[in-house]
């Protein structure tokens, strides 16, 4: 049963295992630095569907199907699936997963949804509320652009601070601890932070304060410093938010996080020198695809031993932006350890 340590962090004594992960991406993501690590790169961002929203649902469906196959499981083996996306009423998830017949828990944390879903799935397995649980999220550049910003046909210019919503999905299969699998050790569910940023084209600046607070909360609760972690992996702060995050962490909390111990999924997914992605990547599928490919492989082989996944989310809507509201943000953290760590 989960144990609360400090004020905001839950430790998972049973160490739920990440039995398998799968990541599928679109064409632009498949042209980036991680191209060889994804399970599938689609040559057409429509995925053969009649709408971008249906294409996003297909991304989730494919990610779940591949993750279950890699874990040697079937849909009927799963007790719960925690899923979310960026679309209104999470239709990417509900339509994409409706044929699996798995009890569905829809979650929304904007771009922080992968860490949120992963933490909740780990909590369910640790509490014996689920023998097998899945966490899956997705995003699609085209569906997100026309929902949150402007129709694609408008061809509006995007400022340098803007990030590209990833066309991608990632799924994790969690079950009882297995010595040869990476496992979830703890989770910190974040608090909402709103410093008054109103620019919907500068998500990095809006989300960085939430990421800094959650990392500080985790380290304070754990009674540890950043050197206790091999990597702090933020969700999708991009170039602008990454620099601001480390500055705020040091200035507001006295925590010096070196560049060697920090990476951002929004910067890992693309090559900003050769790809037109402005400040980097974003979207639910950004951290989901990077974690369930590159990072899980690094954990499995022992190249990384302790990774704090800190996915960040901007909790805005098109309506709130048009009404002149600021952007409240949240960051959720999950500590994932390599199998050779055993049970600490």
CORSULNOR-V555066 format. One line per field, one symbol per residue. ss: DSSP state (2 for helix, 1 for strand, 0 for the rest). Layout:
ss = ???
//
This chain:
ss = 00111000111000001111111110222200002220011000000000022222222222222222222000222001111100022222222220000001110002222222222222222200000011111110222222220002220000000011100111111110000000111111000010000000002222222222222222222200022200111100022222222222222220000022211122220000000001001102222222222222222220000111111111000222220000001111111110222000
//
